[in-house]
Amino acid sequence: MSDTLNFLRPYLRGWPIIIGAMIIAYLIANKYLNYVTPMYESTAKLRLADMNEGVPNSNLFSDLDVFATTQKINAEIELLKSHTLISKALEKVPFDVQMFREGSLRKTELFDDKPVLISPINWPEKLKDKTFSLQVFEDKTFTVKSQDGKIFKGSLGDTILIENALTLFELNEAFIATKKELKITDNYLFSVLSKAKQISLINSQIDIIAVDKDVPVIRISYKSSHPGKAALFPNALAEAYIDDYIENKYGAANITVDFLNERIAEISKKLNKSEQMILKYRDQKNITNIRQETETELRKISQLKIQLTNLEMSLEAIRNLENYVQSGKDNFLDLAPNFEAFTDLLSTEIIKNIKQLQAERKDLLLEYTENDEKVKVIDAKLNDLTSYLIESISNTRKNLQTKYEKLQADIEKAEKVFIDVPEKERMMTILNREFEIFQQSYNFLNQKKIEAEIAKAAKIAFHRIITPASISKEPVSPNRIIIKVVSAILGMMGAIVLIFIVHTIKGRVNNVSTIESQSMIPILTTIPKLKSLSEKENFFIKTLSEWEVKGLIKENKLLCLTGFNHHHGTGFIANQINNIMSIQNRKTLIIEFENKSSIGNNGELSVQSFNDSTDILKVSNHQIKTLTTKKWQEILKEKAQQYDFTFLINSVFGESHTLAGMATSDLNIICLDTRLTPAKHISKVDILQQEYQLPNMYYALNRVGYNPSFIRESVKWIKRKIKQFKLKK
C-alpha cells in the first residue's frame, strides 16, 4: 500500500496540472465542435423476397422468376453497392449540383433549403467537379467566379453562359415562402458533379449490411452533412433496387416468352413429323396393335398345338392298332385289340358282330364240321367283317395322318408371323420414344410459356421497403459528449505522461524504497517536513534518544554529515541535533567549511563561541588545501576529544578532504533530500563505501512524504524570478 502511495505521490502533487490539462482539452474540444461539420445518418430497411415461404411460394406465382435461383443476401448487398444500381438511384435524386453557404470558418451544405436554385442546361464534362463561388446581392443580382478568376454576372431568373455552359439561376420561391426571414444575400460555393464523382461520394458515406445472416433484411445507411440528403438517398437506392428487380424480371420473362415460342414452333413441327412416321410405318406393316395381335396369334398357335398333340396321340394309337392287326390278320379271331383305339360306334358294332359270329361258329362246330355250309357261311361273314375292319383302321390312320400334317402346316404358317415382330417392336419403340420426347418437350415448354407470361404480365416485386429512411434530427457525428469526454481523458493522460516524464527525468530520491532498492547501506532516520519548532524539538529528541540506545552517539565522538549538496540537509540535521544537546547541557563543537579564511595569527584554526554550550570552527577552502589528509584527521580527532560531541558538516562528495573526514568519523550520515537529491547518486555512495571501507555509514532521508502544492511552488518560483530580476536592475 505504501509503495502504491509513493508511486501516486507525483501525480497527487501534480493534480493542478492534470485538472488544468483536462479543462484546456475540454475547451479545445468544445471550440472544435463549434466549427466541425456535423454528419447526419438515415437508415432504410429492405426485406428481400423469400422463395421458400409466403406469396412467392404459392401455386400461382411458383417459379415466378422463371429460372432464377434462391437469392443470396451477400450477393444482393453487392448488387446494392454496384455502380449500376447507384447510378439508377442517382437518377431519382438531385445530387448533381452541390451547393454550400460559405462562412468565415466553415461552410454549410445546402440541399432542399438553398435559397438559389442552380439548373445546368448543358454543362460540359471539363467544367464538372470544379468549384465556383456565387455571390448574391440585395438587388437580386449575382456574380459567379471560377477557379481561374473569371467573373460572370447576371440576375436571378436569368440563364447565363459560364464558359460555354448555359445555367439557370433562380430563387427557390417555395422554400423562401416558408422562411420569411431567410437571408438570401450571401456568399455561396457550388459545383456540378460528374456521375463518377457522385458515385465516389456515395460510396464513401454509404453502409449496406445484413441485419442478420439468417434474416433476409438489408440495412441501408447513408451519412451526409445535410439531413435531407441523408434521408433521401437510402429510399432512392431501395426503390432503384426494386425497380431494377422488376425490370430485369420483366426483361427476362419477355426474352423467355419469345424463346419459348420459337422452341414450341420447332418442337411442334418435329412432333407432327414423328406422328406421320408412326402412321406410315403402321400402314406399311399392317399394324393395329402389336401386343393384341401377338397375343391372338399366340393363343391360336397354342390351340393348334393342343389339337396337334391330341391328334398325334390318336394317330399313334391307330398306328399301333394297324400294326397289331396286320401282324395277326391271319388269326384275326385270336386277336384282342385295344378298345381304346375304337372310338366310333361302327367299329364297336363290327367288333361285337365279329365276336358274336365267332361264338356262333364255336357252337356250330359242336354239331358240324368246318366244311359244313353253315360253318362256311359264318366264316365268310367273319372274313367280310375283319377285312372291312382292317380297311377301316387303315383308312382311319390315313385320315389322321392327313389331319396331323395339315395341323403342322398351319402351326408353321402361324409361327411365321412372329419372325418380324421384334423388328416391328424395335421400330415402334424408337418411333414412340422420339414421339414421347417431343411431346414432353412440347408440354414442358407450353407450361413454362404460361409461367413466363404470368411473370411478364405481373409487374410486381416481392421485395419490400419495411422501414423507409427518415430525416435525422440529431447528427451521428461528431458525438459531442464522447469527444468532450475523450478530450478531457486525453488531456488527463497527457498531463500524467508529462508528469511521469518530468518525474523520470528528475530521478529524485522520492522515498525509502528508492534507497532500499539500490543500496545496502541502512537508513538511520527518515525526517518528515517539520514546520513548527515544537515539531522539530520533539522529533529530534526522539531521534537522538534512539541513536543513543543503539550506541551510535557516545561521548567525545565525531559525527560527520555529508551530502551531494549543502542544501540536502547536512546543516539542518547538525543544527537540530546540536540544539537538543544544548538543551541537555552538552558541550558541542560544529565544524563547517566557508569561503573566507579562519586562520589566526598563530597559524591555528580559530574556534568561535556560538553560545554557552556550542562552539563553531569554520574552515575555509583555502585553509583545507594547506592541510594534509593526516593533519586534517589529527585535527578532527583532537577537537573531538575536547568536546562532549563534535559535528562535522562535511564538504560535498567529490571535494578534496570529504573522504578524509568520513574516514576519521565515528558515525557517518549521508544526507539525502527527497525533493533535491538525484537517485543516481545512491550507487556512488555504495561504491565509495566498498572502495574506501568507510566506517558506520547510514542514510538520513530528509523531507520524507513531502509533496508541496504545485500552486505554492509555482508562486514561489515566480517570486524568486521577480526578485532575481529586481536584483539585476
C-alpha positions as MATLAB code, in Angstrom:
seq = 'MSDTLNFLRPYLRGWPIIIGAMIIAYLIANKYLNYVTPMYESTAKLRLADMNEGVPNSNLFSDLDVFATTQKINAEIELLKSHTLISKALEKVPFDVQMFREGSLRKTELFDDKPVLISPINWPEKLKDKTFSLQVFEDKTFTVKSQDGKIFKGSLGDTILIENALTLFELNEAFIATKKELKITDNYLFSVLSKAKQISLINSQIDIIAVDKDVPVIRISYKSSHPGKAALFPNALAEAYIDDYIENKYGAANITVDFLNERIAEISKKLNKSEQMILKYRDQKNITNIRQETETELRKISQLKIQLTNLEMSLEAIRNLENYVQSGKDNFLDLAPNFEAFTDLLSTEIIKNIKQLQAERKDLLLEYTENDEKVKVIDAKLNDLTSYLIESISNTRKNLQTKYEKLQADIEKAEKVFIDVPEKERMMTILNREFEIFQQSYNFLNQKKIEAEIAKAAKIAFHRIITPASISKEPVSPNRIIIKVVSAILGMMGAIVLIFIVHTIKGRVNNVSTIESQSMIPILTTIPKLKSLSEKENFFIKTLSEWEVKGLIKENKLLCLTGFNHHHGTGFIANQINNIMSIQNRKTLIIEFENKSSIGNNGELSVQSFNDSTDILKVSNHQIKTLTTKKWQEILKEKAQQYDFTFLINSVFGESHTLAGMATSDLNIICLDTRLTPAKHISKVDILQQEYQLPNMYYALNRVGYNPSFIRESVKWIKRKIKQFKLKK';
ca = [
       0.000    0.000    0.000;
       2.864    2.351    0.867;
       4.586    1.615   -2.453;
       1.381    2.392   -4.289;
       1.042    5.715   -2.488;
       4.654    6.519   -3.241;
       4.019    5.845   -6.885;
       0.972    8.099   -6.857;
       2.579   10.982   -4.986;
       3.948   12.766   -8.081;
       0.509   12.618   -9.664;
      -1.232   13.732   -6.470;
       1.186   16.628   -6.257;
       0.582   17.479   -9.915;
      -3.214   17.343   -9.705;
      -3.483   21.037  -10.656;
      -1.610   20.249  -13.893;
      -3.925   17.307  -14.569;
      -7.072   19.341  -13.865;
      -5.763   22.242  -15.931;
      -4.902   19.959  -18.856;
      -8.367   18.384  -18.722;
     -10.039   21.818  -18.712;
      -7.897   23.048  -21.602;
      -8.575   19.861  -23.614;
     -12.298   20.188  -22.899;
     -12.331   23.819  -24.041;
     -10.396   22.931  -27.197;
     -12.855   20.122  -27.962;
     -15.779   22.441  -27.330;
     -14.284   25.029  -29.664;
     -13.614   22.356  -32.278;
     -17.221   21.158  -32.104;
     -18.439   24.676  -32.810;
     -16.739   24.636  -36.206;
     -16.771   20.973  -37.252;
     -19.320   19.936  -39.851;
     -21.937   17.601  -38.312;
     -22.870   14.406  -40.149;
     -26.411   13.035  -40.237;
     -27.309    9.408  -40.863;
     -30.566    7.875  -42.056;
     -31.345    4.185  -42.457;
     -33.785    2.280  -44.638;
     -34.506   -1.424  -44.215;
     -35.230   -3.610  -47.239;
     -36.758   -7.068  -46.909;
     -35.810   -9.495  -49.662;
     -38.309  -11.935  -51.126;
     -38.009  -15.392  -49.585;
     -38.631  -18.070  -52.202;
     -39.265  -20.711  -49.533;
     -42.266  -19.069  -47.902;
     -45.040  -16.583  -48.447;
     -46.578  -15.429  -51.715;
     -43.610  -16.277  -53.970;
     -44.062  -19.919  -52.975;
     -47.763  -20.078  -53.868;
     -49.023  -22.185  -56.776;
     -49.890  -19.168  -58.904;
     -46.505  -17.478  -58.513;
     -44.324  -20.565  -58.230;
     -41.167  -20.094  -60.241;
     -42.300  -16.523  -60.990;
     -38.708  -15.560  -61.651;
     -38.591  -18.184  -64.396;
     -35.243  -19.926  -63.999;
     -33.881  -17.767  -61.127;
     -32.318  -19.498  -58.124;
     -32.789  -18.546  -54.480;
     -31.194  -15.172  -53.818;
     -28.209  -14.866  -51.588;
     -28.142  -11.936  -49.166;
     -24.476  -11.183  -49.737;
     -24.990  -11.166  -53.487;
     -27.853   -8.685  -53.091;
     -25.677   -6.459  -50.877;
     -23.004   -6.379  -53.566;
     -25.691   -5.560  -56.108;
     -26.848   -2.634  -53.972;
     -23.253   -1.384  -53.805;
     -22.706   -1.679  -57.549;
     -22.166    1.368  -59.738;
     -25.085    0.337  -61.914;
     -27.639    0.433  -59.119;
     -26.181    3.562  -57.505;
     -26.337    5.271  -60.909;
     -30.014    4.366  -61.214;
     -30.629    5.679  -57.687;
     -28.848    8.952  -58.533;
     -31.299    9.457  -61.374;
     -34.034    9.714  -58.732;
     -32.297   12.360  -56.580;
     -30.961   15.849  -57.431;
     -27.379   15.255  -56.327;
     -25.774   16.606  -59.490;
     -25.445   20.157  -58.109;
     -23.659   20.536  -54.774;
     -24.049   23.893  -53.003;
     -22.569   25.338  -49.806;
     -23.087   28.530  -47.837;
     -19.593   29.912  -47.294;
     -18.736   31.160  -43.805;
     -15.639   32.686  -42.275;
     -14.544   29.444  -40.599;
     -16.626   26.706  -42.162;
     -19.059   26.033  -44.979;
     -22.551   24.607  -44.619;
     -24.048   22.322  -47.251;
     -27.436   23.284  -48.693;
     -29.869   20.912  -50.342;
     -33.614   21.452  -50.231;
     -33.066   24.559  -48.103;
     -30.955   26.501  -50.618;
     -32.421   29.919  -51.481;
     -30.997   29.883  -55.022;
     -31.689   27.068  -57.461;
     -28.948   26.299  -59.980;
     -30.034   24.322  -63.052;
     -27.229   23.488  -65.524;
     -28.659   23.128  -69.039;
     -25.649   21.890  -70.984;
     -22.716   21.571  -68.661;
     -19.549   20.223  -70.375;
     -17.513   17.483  -68.757;
     -14.425   19.666  -68.417;
     -16.293   22.005  -66.026;
     -17.694   19.235  -63.852;
     -16.298   18.758  -60.350;
     -14.923   22.323  -60.414;
     -15.923   24.710  -57.636;
     -17.450   28.110  -58.451;
     -18.134   30.898  -55.976;
     -21.509   32.625  -56.100;
     -22.193   35.997  -54.514;
     -25.814   37.191  -54.325;
     -26.569   40.879  -53.755;
     -29.606   42.642  -52.319;
     -30.864   43.777  -55.729;
     -31.063   40.061  -56.748;
     -28.033   40.320  -58.964;
     -25.192   37.864  -58.602;
     -21.664   37.192  -59.727;
     -20.083   33.793  -60.412;
     -16.335   33.422  -60.069;
     -14.449   30.448  -61.459;
     -11.296   28.937  -60.018;
      -9.115   30.728  -62.574;
     -10.578   34.125  -61.633;
     -13.125   34.640  -64.419;
     -16.250   36.527  -63.333;
     -19.758   36.108  -64.782;
     -22.634   38.389  -63.834;
     -26.397   38.114  -64.033;
     -29.713   38.493  -62.267;
     -31.712   35.808  -60.517;
     -34.093   34.263  -63.025;
     -31.643   34.640  -65.917;
     -29.861   31.976  -67.878;
     -26.202   32.947  -68.213;
     -23.279   31.482  -70.104;
     -20.452   30.249  -67.880;
     -17.536   29.161  -70.063;
     -19.789   27.735  -72.790;
     -22.158   26.262  -70.214;
     -25.748   27.513  -70.047;
     -27.016   27.671  -66.477;
     -30.257   28.917  -64.990;
     -30.125   30.786  -61.658;
     -33.446   31.407  -59.936;
     -34.911   31.913  -56.486;
     -36.268   28.927  -54.579;
     -39.696   30.539  -54.146;
     -41.263   27.514  -52.444;
     -38.604   27.401  -49.747;
     -38.395   31.190  -49.303;
     -42.157   31.285  -48.686;
     -41.692   29.008  -45.661;
     -38.719   31.005  -44.349;
     -39.668   34.689  -44.444;
     -36.581   35.798  -42.524;
     -34.217   33.814  -44.722;
     -31.020   35.608  -45.684;
     -30.525   35.390  -49.435;
     -27.628   37.788  -49.904;
     -24.566   35.790  -49.036;
     -21.541   34.010  -50.454;
     -22.042   30.501  -51.814;
     -19.983   27.750  -53.375;
     -21.361   25.366  -55.957;
     -20.122   22.667  -58.295;
     -21.745   20.440  -60.890;
     -20.671   16.892  -60.086;
     -19.900   14.221  -62.626;
     -21.513   10.837  -62.305;
     -18.189    9.296  -61.210;
     -17.764   11.948  -58.504;
     -21.297   11.418  -57.246;
     -20.772    7.660  -57.058;
     -17.456    8.177  -55.263;
     -19.095   10.448  -52.666;
     -21.935    7.953  -52.204;
     -19.558    5.007  -51.728;
     -17.560    6.913  -49.113;
     -20.644    7.554  -46.967;
     -22.914    4.551  -47.544;
     -23.046    1.416  -45.433;
     -25.032   -1.630  -46.567;
     -25.109   -4.659  -44.283;
     -27.402   -7.579  -43.463;
     -29.351   -7.279  -40.228;
     -28.664  -10.966  -39.580;
     -27.187  -13.723  -41.717;
     -30.347  -15.814  -41.327;
     -32.824  -12.950  -41.836;
     -33.349  -11.646  -45.404;
     -33.363   -7.991  -44.324;
     -30.765   -5.473  -45.540;
     -29.989   -2.209  -43.749;
     -29.049    0.728  -45.997;
     -27.438    3.616  -44.081;
     -26.178    6.847  -45.614;
     -24.294    9.718  -43.982;
     -24.340   13.304  -45.182;
     -23.701   16.752  -43.821;
     -27.298   17.570  -44.749;
     -30.107   15.572  -43.077;
     -32.328   15.831  -46.162;
     -29.733   14.177  -48.388;
     -29.080   11.519  -45.755;
     -32.774   10.557  -45.714;
     -33.384   10.804  -49.467;
     -30.733    8.520  -50.887;
     -31.397    5.260  -48.913;
     -35.034    5.351  -50.051;
     -33.980    6.118  -53.623;
     -31.493    3.228  -53.614;
     -34.086    0.792  -52.222;
     -36.615    1.914  -54.847;
     -33.994    1.615  -57.593;
     -33.223   -1.909  -56.405;
     -36.895   -2.910  -56.569;
     -37.363   -1.227  -59.966;
     -34.250   -2.938  -61.286;
     -35.541   -6.251  -59.966;
     -38.877   -5.765  -61.757;
     -37.172   -4.551  -64.921;
     -34.803   -7.481  -65.030;
     -37.604   -9.892  -64.208;
     -39.852   -8.432  -66.948;
     -36.991   -8.424  -69.442;
     -36.068  -11.996  -68.606;
     -39.724  -13.052  -68.868;
     -40.111  -11.270  -72.231;
     -36.994  -12.901  -73.641;
     -38.121  -16.220  -72.224;
     -41.556  -15.968  -73.849;
     -40.001  -15.217  -77.259;
     -37.564  -18.059  -76.850;
     -40.293  -20.456  -75.765;
     -42.488  -19.506  -78.734;
     -39.642  -20.293  -81.118;
     -38.882  -23.563  -79.424;
     -42.558  -24.561  -79.242;
     -42.963  -23.972  -83.004;
     -39.851  -26.012  -83.718;
     -40.865  -28.849  -81.400;
     -44.398  -28.813  -82.865;
     -43.001  -29.464  -86.349;
     -40.852  -32.304  -85.078;
     -43.817  -33.735  -83.168;
     -46.009  -33.717  -86.336;
     -43.232  -35.346  -88.309;
     -42.872  -38.060  -85.690;
     -46.636  -38.735  -85.773;
     -46.560  -39.106  -89.584;
     -43.672  -41.546  -89.393;
     -45.542  -43.730  -86.880;
     -48.686  -43.698  -89.047;
     -46.752  -44.555  -92.205;
     -44.952  -47.451  -90.546;
     -48.232  -48.900  -89.203;
     -49.751  -48.730  -92.672;
     -46.720  -50.392  -94.234;
     -46.648  -53.243  -91.703;
     -50.423  -53.518  -91.223;
     -50.003  -52.841  -87.536;
     -53.058  -52.130  -85.477;
     -51.860  -53.234  -82.101;
     -48.768  -55.387  -81.970;
     -49.443  -56.590  -78.478;
     -53.024  -57.655  -79.068;
     -52.182  -59.179  -82.427;
     -49.308  -61.085  -80.888;
     -51.468  -62.365  -78.066;
     -54.148  -63.510  -80.555;
     -51.633  -65.379  -82.695;
     -50.042  -66.973  -79.658;
     -53.439  -68.133  -78.441;
     -54.237  -69.577  -81.903;
     -50.904  -71.437  -82.125;
     -51.423  -72.769  -78.646;
     -54.788  -74.174  -79.559;
     -53.402  -75.715  -82.779;
     -50.617  -77.333  -80.864;
     -53.093  -78.773  -78.391;
     -55.074  -80.224  -81.279;
     -51.874  -81.488  -82.872;
     -50.907  -83.221  -79.656;
     -54.305  -84.899  -79.323;
     -54.232  -85.920  -82.975;
     -50.703  -87.202  -82.581;
     -51.802  -89.434  -79.707;
     -54.748  -90.748  -81.697;
     -52.537  -91.334  -84.736;
     -50.031  -93.207  -82.641;
     -52.766  -95.382  -81.183;
     -54.207  -96.180  -84.595;
     -50.768  -96.970  -85.935;
     -50.189  -99.418  -83.130;
     -53.589 -100.992  -83.794;
     -52.936 -101.214  -87.505;
     -49.580 -102.857  -86.950;
     -51.155 -105.237  -84.475;
     -53.946 -106.180  -86.819;
     -51.628 -106.536  -89.837;
     -49.332 -108.830  -87.897;
     -52.214 -111.110  -86.819;
     -54.749 -110.793  -89.641;
     -54.424 -114.497  -90.438;
     -55.623 -115.337  -86.966;
     -57.816 -112.348  -86.522;
     -60.204 -114.158  -84.297;
     -57.386 -114.755  -81.830;
     -56.543 -111.050  -81.599;
     -57.586 -108.878  -78.689;
     -57.283 -105.266  -79.920;
     -57.245 -102.310  -77.505;
     -60.721 -100.970  -77.481;
     -59.408  -97.521  -76.667;
     -58.403  -97.371  -80.337;
     -62.057  -97.771  -81.428;
     -63.719  -94.582  -80.578;
     -66.572  -94.713  -83.128;
     -69.798  -96.735  -82.871;
     -69.308  -98.510  -86.205;
     -66.044 -100.098  -85.151;
     -67.547 -101.066  -81.864;
     -70.560 -102.655  -83.614;
     -68.306 -104.560  -86.042;
     -66.248 -105.942  -83.154;
     -69.429 -107.044  -81.382;
     -70.679 -108.744  -84.546;
     -67.342 -110.468  -85.074;
     -67.382 -111.746  -81.511;
     -70.986 -112.876  -81.918;
     -70.252 -114.727  -85.192;
     -67.189 -116.224  -83.561;
     -69.356 -117.545  -80.742;
     -71.938 -118.955  -83.212;
     -69.155 -120.684  -85.187;
     -67.957 -122.321  -81.996;
     -71.482 -123.510  -81.306;
     -71.846 -124.849  -84.900;
     -68.552 -126.709  -84.691;
     -70.028 -128.644  -81.874;
     -72.547 -130.117  -84.328;
     -70.985 -129.605  -87.702;
     -67.590 -129.759  -89.288;
     -65.663 -126.923  -90.713;
     -66.719 -127.859  -94.218;
     -70.340 -127.590  -93.360;
     -72.216 -124.953  -95.230;
     -73.381 -123.282  -92.088;
     -69.845 -123.046  -90.754;
     -68.554 -121.754  -94.076;
     -71.276 -119.103  -94.134;
     -70.215 -117.993  -90.679;
     -66.564 -117.967  -91.802;
     -67.447 -115.897  -94.855;
     -69.272 -113.365  -92.678;
     -66.331 -113.210  -90.302;
     -63.953 -112.760  -93.187;
     -66.017 -109.887  -94.582;
     -66.204 -108.127  -91.222;
     -62.481 -108.490  -90.457;
     -61.493 -107.262  -93.913;
     -63.806 -104.316  -93.503;
     -62.409 -103.619  -90.069;
     -58.795 -103.803  -91.239;
     -59.589 -101.499  -94.179;
     -61.402  -99.135  -91.831;
     -58.389  -98.996  -89.486;
     -56.074  -98.274  -92.393;
     -58.327  -95.518  -93.718;
     -58.691  -94.050  -90.257;
     -54.879  -93.923  -89.889;
     -54.545  -92.201  -93.253;
     -57.206  -89.709  -92.337;
     -55.494  -88.913  -89.023;
     -52.157  -88.648  -90.766;
     -53.581  -86.116  -93.198;
     -55.069  -84.069  -90.357;
     -51.772  -84.210  -88.473;
     -49.820  -82.923  -91.465;
     -52.391  -80.182  -92.023;
     -52.124  -79.026  -88.391;
     -48.340  -78.958  -88.625;
     -48.541  -76.822  -91.736;
     -50.984  -74.461  -90.064;
     -48.726  -74.119  -86.984;
     -45.696  -73.417  -89.118;
     -47.638  -70.783  -91.011;
     -48.855  -69.189  -87.809;
     -45.344  -69.111  -86.314;
     -44.003  -67.258  -89.340;
     -45.974  -64.232  -88.177;
     -43.549  -63.803  -85.232;
     -40.431  -63.616  -87.358;
     -40.630  -59.809  -87.892;
     -42.317  -58.970  -84.543;
     -39.035  -57.953  -82.773;
     -38.144  -55.652  -85.611;
     -41.608  -54.122  -85.574;
     -41.423  -53.670  -81.820;
     -37.930  -52.132  -82.068;
     -39.014  -49.683  -84.727;
     -42.210  -48.833  -82.886;
     -40.208  -48.310  -79.691;
     -37.836  -45.929  -81.467;
     -40.664  -44.050  -83.111;
     -42.669  -43.891  -79.890;
     -39.605  -42.759  -77.916;
     -38.971  -39.878  -80.299;
     -42.642  -39.031  -80.157;
     -42.636  -39.061  -76.325;
     -39.523  -36.842  -76.192;
     -41.048  -34.275  -78.481;
     -44.373  -34.481  -76.685;
     -42.770  -33.995  -73.231;
     -40.706  -31.082  -74.534;
     -43.805  -29.590  -76.083;
     -45.795  -29.900  -72.853;
     -42.896  -28.575  -70.711;
     -42.317  -25.569  -72.954;
     -46.023  -24.751  -73.007;
     -46.119  -24.901  -69.198;
     -43.082  -22.618  -68.927;
     -44.600  -20.312  -71.501;
     -47.674  -19.896  -69.317;
     -45.486  -19.198  -66.255;
     -43.325  -16.736  -68.181;
     -46.409  -14.960  -69.497;
     -47.672  -14.668  -65.904;
     -44.296  -13.231  -64.873;
     -44.405  -10.888  -67.855;
     -47.896   -9.701  -67.012;
     -47.296   -9.403  -63.211;
     -45.055   -6.337  -62.891;
     -44.610   -6.700  -59.147;
     -41.756   -7.474  -56.780;
     -41.852   -9.342  -53.521;
     -39.021   -7.185  -52.110;
     -40.375   -4.550  -49.726;
     -39.120   -1.423  -48.006;
     -40.173   -2.245  -44.469;
     -38.602    0.861  -42.867;
     -38.133    3.967  -45.031;
     -35.352    6.382  -44.134;
     -36.477    9.479  -42.267;
     -34.793   12.827  -41.675;
     -32.500   12.640  -38.676;
     -32.867   15.473  -36.159;
     -29.622   14.812  -34.324;
     -26.230   14.312  -36.006;
     -24.472   10.986  -35.540;
     -21.056   12.585  -35.757;
     -19.320   14.200  -34.162;
     -20.571   12.737  -30.905;
     -20.265   15.829  -28.765;
     -20.378   14.093  -25.388;
     -17.895   11.378  -26.331;
     -15.496   13.852  -27.951;
     -15.576   16.109  -24.899;
     -15.116   13.193  -22.506;
     -12.348   11.661  -24.623;
     -10.643   15.048  -24.959;
     -10.715   15.518  -21.190;
      -9.358   11.994  -20.733;
      -6.636   12.610  -23.319;
      -5.754   15.871  -21.538;
      -5.569   13.986  -18.275;
      -3.421   11.242  -19.823;
      -1.190   13.833  -21.472;
      -0.680   15.573  -18.141;
       0.010   12.241  -16.450;
       2.541   11.339  -19.140;
       4.165   14.765  -18.788;
       4.385   14.365  -15.018;
       5.804   10.867  -15.472;
       8.413   12.105  -17.956;
       9.413   15.032  -15.743;
       9.471   12.769  -12.710;
      11.589   10.224  -14.574;
      13.982   12.842  -15.931;
      14.410   14.397  -12.467;
      15.007   10.953  -10.934;
      14.965   12.137   -7.309;
      15.191   10.041   -4.167;
      11.477   10.169   -3.625;
      11.073    7.647   -0.844;
      12.690    4.973    1.278;
      12.035    2.224   -1.259;
      14.216    4.040   -3.807;
      17.197    3.775   -1.444;
      16.460    0.215   -0.348;
      16.184   -0.985   -3.941;
      19.598    0.460   -4.900;
      21.804    0.342   -1.804;
      22.833   -1.998    1.010;
      23.610    0.900    3.390;
      20.927    1.081    6.108;
      18.692    4.072    6.653;
      19.287    5.641   10.030;
      16.396    8.075   10.078;
      13.646    9.486    7.903;
      12.835   13.123    8.609;
       9.417   14.454    7.572;
       8.656   18.070    6.748;
       8.739   19.765   10.173;
       7.006   23.110   10.189;
       6.986   24.300   13.813;
       9.742   24.480   16.435;
       7.875   22.102   18.753;
       7.653   19.515   15.988;
      11.384   19.816   15.331;
      12.277   19.515   19.039;
      10.030   16.510   19.643;
      11.243   14.693   16.554;
      14.981   15.208   17.137;
      14.719   14.463   20.880;
      13.220   11.113   19.944;
      15.791   10.593   17.200;
      18.749   11.396   19.449;
      17.386    9.052   22.103;
      17.107    6.226   19.602;
      20.661    6.810   18.402;
      21.995    6.694   21.925;
      20.079    3.492   22.697;
      21.599    1.929   19.600;
      25.064    3.043   20.756;
      25.646    5.326   17.799;
      26.095    8.505   19.893;
      28.862    8.435   22.562;
      30.979   10.923   24.485;
      33.900   12.539   22.664;
      32.823   11.147   19.309;
      32.762   12.721   15.874;
      29.566   12.795   13.767;
      30.153   13.508   10.080;
      27.234   14.689    7.918;
      27.957   14.510    4.193;
      25.773   15.196    1.193;
      25.890   15.888   -2.502;
      24.804   19.447   -1.803;
      24.753   21.630    1.306;
      21.015   22.129    0.783;
      20.252   18.394    1.151;
      20.004   18.621    4.962;
      23.528   18.356    6.365;
      23.415   21.713    8.178;
      19.766   21.282    9.175;
      20.331   17.889   10.853;
      23.545   19.039   12.568;
      21.961   22.200   13.928;
      18.831   20.406   15.156;
      20.802   17.644   16.936;
      23.138   20.306   18.358;
      20.134   22.287   19.685;
      18.850   19.199   21.523;
      22.322   18.598   23.024;
      22.481   22.258   24.080;
      19.191   21.828   25.883;
      20.750   18.793   27.590;
      23.785   20.941   28.627;
      26.300   19.115   26.476;
      29.367   20.880   25.201;
      29.433   20.554   21.410;
      31.533   21.736   18.504;
      30.298   22.353   14.955;
      32.925   22.202   12.227;
      31.908   23.580    8.854;
      33.502   24.976    5.715;
      33.324   28.511    4.383;
      34.975   30.512    1.628;
      36.902   33.119    3.746;
      39.981   32.268    5.831;
      39.662   31.488    9.552;
      43.360   31.211   10.400;
      44.612   33.233   13.376;
      47.902   34.955   13.823;
      49.434   31.898   15.368;
      48.526   29.793   12.318;
      45.994   27.657   14.124;
      42.347   27.208   13.319;
      40.162   29.656   15.186;
      37.256   28.297   17.263;
      34.442   30.755   17.860;
      31.808   30.595   20.550;
      28.227   30.354   19.294;
      26.507   30.108   22.695;
      27.227   28.786   26.173;
      27.268   25.136   25.055;
      28.257   25.360   21.416;
      31.438   26.401   19.621;
      31.901   26.740   15.888;
      35.012   26.002   13.855;
      34.865   27.380   10.353;
      37.406   26.128    7.835;
      37.922   27.959    4.568;
      38.534   26.201    1.285;
      41.933   27.864    1.101;
      42.908   26.558    4.530;
      41.831   22.993    3.874;
      44.080   22.912    0.848;
      47.116   23.660    3.025;
      46.419   20.680    5.284;
      47.458   17.155    4.546;
      44.959   14.384    4.963;
      46.750   13.083    8.033;
      46.966   16.543    9.595;
      43.274   17.179    8.970;
      42.356   13.850   10.532;
      44.533   14.616   13.586;
      42.830   17.995   13.987;
      39.402   16.350   13.861;
      40.345   13.710   16.452;
      41.912   16.328   18.706;
      38.851   18.558   18.597;
      36.523   15.603   19.218;
      38.396   14.794   22.460;
      37.875   18.337   23.732;
      34.028   18.307   23.490;
      31.200   16.070   24.531;
      30.232   15.750   20.913;
      31.572   17.124   17.637;
      29.599   17.698   14.409;
      31.452   17.822   11.100;
      29.327   19.414    8.373;
      31.477   17.895    5.692;
      32.211   19.197    2.242;
      30.161   17.682   -0.587;
      31.138   14.474   -2.326;
      33.924   14.973   -4.831;
      35.895   17.652   -2.951;
      39.446   17.164   -1.632;
      39.013   16.314    2.066;
      35.492   14.831    2.016;
      36.658   11.217    2.276;
      39.314   12.107    4.893;
      36.655   13.489    7.206;
      34.413   10.489    6.691;
      37.243    8.029    7.356;
      38.008    9.724   10.679;
      34.396    9.995   11.907;
      32.797    7.603   14.357;
      29.397    7.943   12.682;
      28.865    8.853    9.015;
      25.453   10.102    7.979;
      24.774   10.583    4.269;
      22.120   13.257    3.973;
      19.625   12.886    1.113;
      16.652   15.061    0.241;
      13.555   13.564   -1.392;
      12.975   16.725   -3.429;
      16.575   17.561   -4.388;
      18.882   14.521   -4.379;
      19.088   12.605   -7.686;
      18.539    8.863   -7.262;
      21.574    8.040   -9.396;
      23.869    9.302   -6.578;
      22.880    6.388   -4.314;
      25.005    3.904   -6.216;
      28.009    6.269   -5.947;
      27.804    6.118   -2.157;
      27.865    2.314   -2.201;
      30.905    2.344   -4.478;
      32.762    4.752   -2.172;
      32.000    2.629    0.895;
      33.202   -0.566   -0.727;
      36.301    1.060   -2.174;
      37.441    3.068    0.900;
      35.879    0.933    3.653;
      34.294    3.975    5.279;
      33.031    3.210    8.822;
      29.497    3.311   10.200;
      27.714    4.737    7.201;
      23.979    5.435    7.369;
      21.462    7.335    5.332;
      19.327   10.177    6.645;
      16.417   10.964    4.328;
      15.123   14.492    4.649;
      11.553   15.720    3.865;
      10.082   12.216    3.568;
       6.499   12.203    2.284;
       6.645   15.911    1.453;
       4.607   16.834   -1.609;
       4.382   20.586   -1.848;
       1.480   22.157   -3.675;
       2.136   22.835   -7.306;
       0.449   26.198   -6.979;
       2.529   27.123   -3.947;
       5.725   26.050   -5.680;
       4.733   27.980   -8.782;
       4.114   31.106   -6.706;
       7.473   30.697   -5.006;
       9.206   30.221   -8.350;
       7.569   33.360   -9.733;
       8.526   35.385   -6.670;
      12.090   34.103   -6.913;
      12.330   35.096  -10.556;
      10.912   38.542   -9.805;
      13.449   39.006   -7.034;
      16.298   37.942   -9.329;
      15.052   40.340  -11.974;
      14.991   43.231   -9.499;
      18.495   42.411   -8.284;
      19.780   42.504  -11.831;
      18.393   46.002  -12.230;
];
